[in-house]
Amino acid sequence: MTSLVEGLQGKPPKGYPKGYPFVAGRNNVIACAKHFVGDGGTDKGLNEGNTIIDSYDELERIHMAPYLDCIAQGVSTVMASYSSWNGNPLHAHHFLLTQVLKEKLGFKGFVISDWEALDRLSNPRGSNYRSCICTAVNAGIDMVMVPFRYEEFIKDLLSLVESGEIPIARIDDAVERILRVKFVAGLFEHPFSDRSLIDVVGCKASFPHLVREAVRKSLVLLRNGKDPMKPFLPLDRKAKKILVAGSHADDLGYQCGGWTISWNGSTGRTTIGNTILDAIKEAVGDQTKVIYEQNPSAVTLDDQDISFAIVAIGESPYAESAGDDSKLIIPFNGNEIVKAVAGKIPTLVILISGRPLVLEPTVIENVEALVAAWLPGSEGDGITDVIFGDYNFSGRLPVTWFKTVEQLPVHAENNLQDSLFPFGFGLSYGK
């Protein structure tokens, strides 16, 4: 997380006061560290769930370290989490937001709410809005994300300040923090974006190349040959025939995942880019025939001229609670397609997912090679760069890959001895 803060804001000079926001110049932007705190440790991994940890010392030991690093790098803002700690919502948690984050850790930027987070502080959601505003602001929320009820919010906030339920000192503190970040970012000198930068950000200039590089470096090779002494990859780009199959072989929406174009993402040609199928067609030789069937027919599977198959499977796009899944089974009959193809043709499986999924033993045993491609986004070429041998695999698992969901949760500090693939695992060519 710290490297992302530095990449966005720039690196603070030596001796810069700890805890104060820092932005290097007009070509940099303010960063936000989120979601404070324990968002990644909720019970059963549920979105907006409850992090159950008995003591603050344990919460600090497990979840606070990234925020200490970000504050040391001058992060400008911190977003509170929808989640709770031992049943107490973070947006209403004075101890964590004010006593810990602002006072103990010395954070001098501003704390921002998540989208419509104040509505979630009451049941039914959205009720008792005045009370929710009072609770959150007094807990330490400085800037509130109010997409729809802003007129009601302004009216209730003014009333709460006039009545003394929210002290004017709390408002002064919030305003001071917000202005501090704006001054550091130079917003008063340059209130609008620099349009001369249009050609160097977004989908122009070097952006696709950076994405392609990121894809190459994030791929994790989990299996390469049924016999380790006879590696299957890299693939022969001059093969006579190649079968490409699977639900994720020709779908940019699946490659990009959630929070892409729309909230939960979608399927199809949702943006500009190359699918895995597009990239394969570009990478192979002129004499190579690429056959694409999402769910191959028996006739195709019996074709003796097919040298090998590339099957791309994975999960559908999601964001937040739509991704809550207690089974983590590969959808769209992914396992069945792999079994059918790998039973007839030497097969590379490319898994497109934002997390480990259940890989059936029969699938692992039957495939020649397996690559975790995560969510490669718009540049499918980053995958073909590596599977055809132009670059080596360098990615390593950032998590333990479980065998069954019954083994969850798994923490890196007590890595499973009986895992499918351990934390940090990843093969490379020649290793």
Buried (B, 14 or more C-beta within 10 A) or exposed (E): BBEEBBEBBBBBEEEEEBBBBBBBEEEBBBBBBBBBBBBEBBEEBEBBBBBEBEEBEEBBEBBBEBBEBBBBBBBBBBBBBBBBBEEBBBBBBBBBBBBBBBEEBEBBBBBBBBEBBBBBBBEEEBEBBBBBBBBBBBBBBBBBEBEEBEEEBEEBBEBBBEEEBBEEEBBEBBEEBBEBBBEBBEBEEEEEEEEEEEEEEEEEEEBBEEBBBEBBEBBBBBBBBBEEEEBBBBBBBEBEBBBBBBBBBBBBBBBBBBBBEEEBBBEEEBBEBBBBBBBBBEBBEEEBEBBBBBBBEEEBBEBEEBBBBBBBBBBBBBBBEBBEBEEBEBBBBBBBBBBBBBEBBBBBBBBBBBBBBBBBEEBBEBBBBBBBBBBBBBBBBBBBBBBBBEBBBBBBBEBBBBBEBEEBEBEEEEEBEEBBBBBEBBBEBEE
